[in-house]
Amino acid sequence: MCYVPVNPITDLTRWLAKSIGLKRIGLLGCGAIGTEIAIAIDSGKIPAKLTHVFDFSKDSSQRLVSKLKNKPVITENAGLLAASPVDLIVEAASQDAVRDNALSILQNRKDLMIMSVGALLDESIFEIVSEGCKDFNKRVFLPSGAIAGLDSIKAVKNELESIVLVTTKNPKALKGAKFFETSKIKPDEIKGSTVIYDGTAEEAVRLFPANINVAALISLAGIGSSKTKVRIVADPKTNKNTHEIQASGKFGMFSIKIENIPSESNPKTSRLAILSAIECLRKICDGEIQIGT
Ligand SMILES: NC(=O)c1ccc[n+]([C@@H]2O[C@H](COP(=O)([O-])OP(=O)(O)OC[C@H]3O[C@@H](n4cnc5c(N)ncnc54)[C@H](O)[C@@H]3O)[C@@H](O)[C@H]2O)c1
């Protein structure tokens, strides 16, 4: 039998070195995605420390903190979150939150992970964020979200001639979108599978800001938001968030279909988007071999 000596001093030193080296994370937005990320950090799945959180709904921040063993500080506003002693801030709030806070986060010398990617299709916001990265030597991460295949889109972008995203959701998951403010279509009155939108990614993220972040990711990885086509289908019979991507060009073609289970706490958000955010942050926080493009 092999006897392994336990040296409490060495073990303590190792533990201290490990925990001192952990990245400190701030969280902007304590809803479906923010909560799951916080739990993944708290349970050790992501090797990091969640030290500060902010949500403009105090109830949401308090509810999230109540679920954690290691309690982060709830800041009074987003500015204080940006200025807090963290290494990286995860935005999981809204396009407005990106517009209002991305620059100040970078100016405060924090890296930033953005979930509300649709905000970056506004050229002025994109420019501010990318200039901010260069000026303050900071990095911005966009997880793959609720789709697969972004690596292939990036690889073929110079040979890509056409790319179409067809998204099918239950009308309940589309409710509240700006699109319905001016359209004759009412989500509660849709009876069968109906194409409710057919246009560009640029316009789709404006009309469906909380539903079609994947269109923004595809545009940024590929040939831009005016050349990326989007079709949105409302189907009262589906309980999935389905994304089909069809791409073709000199390289050949590919088509990818992802049938997502919606998150239990927010039907607009797919389970895969949450898992992808957790994996992206885990990859940033631990120094392992990077797999994939
Ligand atoms: N990249 C992707 O593939 C992908 C997938 C799903 C969702 N999203 C986006 O991620 C974001 C979060 O999604 P979710 O499912 O967690 O949403 P959610 O509605 O469950 O939670 C968002 C939380 O952020 C808070 N919030 C909103 N705006 C804020 C602001 N300006 N300042 C502070 N707090 C604010 C809300 O009070 C809420 O608690 C949304 O913008 C959503 O569209 C992206």
Ligand as a Chemical Component Dictionary entry (heavy atoms), coordinates in Angstrom:
data_LIG
# 
_chem_comp.id                   LIG 
_chem_comp.type                 NON-POLYMER 
_chem_comp.pdbx_formal_charge   0 
_chem_comp.three_letter_code    LIG 
# 
loop_
_chem_comp_atom.comp_id 
_chem_comp_atom.atom_id 
_chem_comp_atom.alt_atom_id 
_chem_comp_atom.type_symbol 
_chem_comp_atom.charge 
_chem_comp_atom.model_Cartn_x 
_chem_comp_atom.model_Cartn_y 
_chem_comp_atom.model_Cartn_z 
_chem_comp_atom.pdbx_ordinal 
LIG N1  N1  N 0  -25.667 35.388 -27.442 1  
LIG C1  C1  C 0  -26.703 34.553 -27.423 2  
LIG O1  O1  O 0  -26.769 33.553 -28.134 3  
LIG C2  C2  C 0  -27.835 34.819 -26.496 4  
LIG C3  C3  C 0  -28.761 33.825 -26.221 5  
LIG C4  C4  C 0  -29.778 34.093 -25.326 6  
LIG C5  C5  C 0  -29.909 35.350 -24.753 7  
LIG N2  N2  N 1  -29.011 36.317 -25.079 8  
LIG C6  C6  C 0  -29.110 37.668 -24.516 9  
LIG O2  O2  O 0  -28.483 37.687 -23.235 10 
LIG C7  C7  C 0  -29.142 38.645 -22.396 11 
LIG C8  C8  C 0  -29.545 37.981 -21.076 12 
LIG O3  O3  O 0  -30.423 36.905 -21.321 13 
LIG P1  P1  P 0  -31.274 36.243 -20.141 14 
LIG O4  O4  O 0  -31.984 35.086 -20.723 15 
LIG O5  O5  O -1 -30.423 36.067 -18.948 16 
LIG O6  O6  O 0  -32.335 37.423 -19.878 17 
LIG P2  P2  P 0  -33.232 37.648 -18.564 18 
LIG O7  O7  O 0  -34.336 38.536 -19.003 19 
LIG O8  O8  O 0  -33.554 36.359 -17.917 20 
LIG O9  O9  O 0  -32.261 38.468 -17.587 21 
LIG C9  C9  C 0  -31.761 39.743 -17.891 22 
LIG C10 C10 C 0  -31.546 40.471 -16.569 23 
LIG O10 O10 O 0  -30.821 41.665 -16.843 24 
LIG C11 C11 C 0  -31.449 42.769 -16.189 25 
LIG N3  N3  N 0  -31.196 43.954 -17.008 26 
LIG C12 C12 C 0  -31.691 44.233 -18.230 27 
LIG N4  N4  N 0  -31.190 45.399 -18.684 28 
LIG C13 C13 C 0  -30.349 45.857 -17.721 29 
LIG C14 C14 C 0  -29.535 47.006 -17.595 30 
LIG N5  N5  N 0  -29.485 47.932 -18.577 31 
LIG N6  N6  N 0  -28.810 47.171 -16.471 32 
LIG C15 C15 C 0  -28.869 46.244 -15.485 33 
LIG N7  N7  N 0  -29.624 45.128 -15.539 34 
LIG C16 C16 C 0  -30.356 44.935 -16.654 35 
LIG C17 C17 C 0  -32.912 42.396 -16.050 36 
LIG O11 O11 O 0  -33.488 43.049 -14.928 37 
LIG C18 C18 C 0  -32.862 40.885 -15.879 38 
LIG O12 O12 O 0  -32.792 40.497 -14.513 39 
LIG C19 C19 C 0  -30.356 39.173 -23.202 40 
LIG O13 O13 O 0  -30.021 40.392 -23.814 41 
LIG C20 C20 C 0  -30.549 38.095 -24.255 42 
LIG O14 O14 O 0  -31.133 38.610 -25.447 43 
LIG C21 C21 C 0  -27.981 36.069 -25.904 44 
# 
loop_
_chem_comp_bond.comp_id 
_chem_comp_bond.atom_id_1 
_chem_comp_bond.atom_id_2 
_chem_comp_bond.value_order 
_chem_comp_bond.pdbx_ordinal 
LIG N1  C1  SING 1  
LIG C1  O1  DOUB 2  
LIG C1  C2  SING 3  
LIG C2  C3  SING 4  
LIG C2  C21 DOUB 5  
LIG C3  C4  DOUB 6  
LIG C4  C5  SING 7  
LIG C5  N2  DOUB 8  
LIG N2  C6  SING 9  
LIG N2  C21 SING 10 
LIG C6  O2  SING 11 
LIG C6  C20 SING 12 
LIG O2  C7  SING 13 
LIG C7  C8  SING 14 
LIG C7  C19 SING 15 
LIG C8  O3  SING 16 
LIG O3  P1  SING 17 
LIG P1  O4  DOUB 18 
LIG P1  O5  SING 19 
LIG P1  O6  SING 20 
LIG O6  P2  SING 21 
LIG P2  O7  DOUB 22 
LIG P2  O8  SING 23 
LIG P2  O9  SING 24 
LIG O9  C9  SING 25 
LIG C9  C10 SING 26 
LIG C10 O10 SING 27 
LIG C10 C18 SING 28 
LIG O10 C11 SING 29 
LIG C11 N3  SING 30 
LIG C11 C17 SING 31 
LIG N3  C12 SING 32 
LIG N3  C16 SING 33 
LIG C12 N4  DOUB 34 
LIG N4  C13 SING 35 
LIG C13 C14 SING 36 
LIG C13 C16 DOUB 37 
LIG C14 N5  SING 38 
LIG C14 N6  DOUB 39 
LIG N6  C15 SING 40 
LIG C15 N7  DOUB 41 
LIG N7  C16 SING 42 
LIG C17 O11 SING 43 
LIG C17 C18 SING 44 
LIG C18 O12 SING 45 
LIG C19 O13 SING 46 
LIG C19 C20 SING 47 
LIG C20 O14 SING 48 
# 
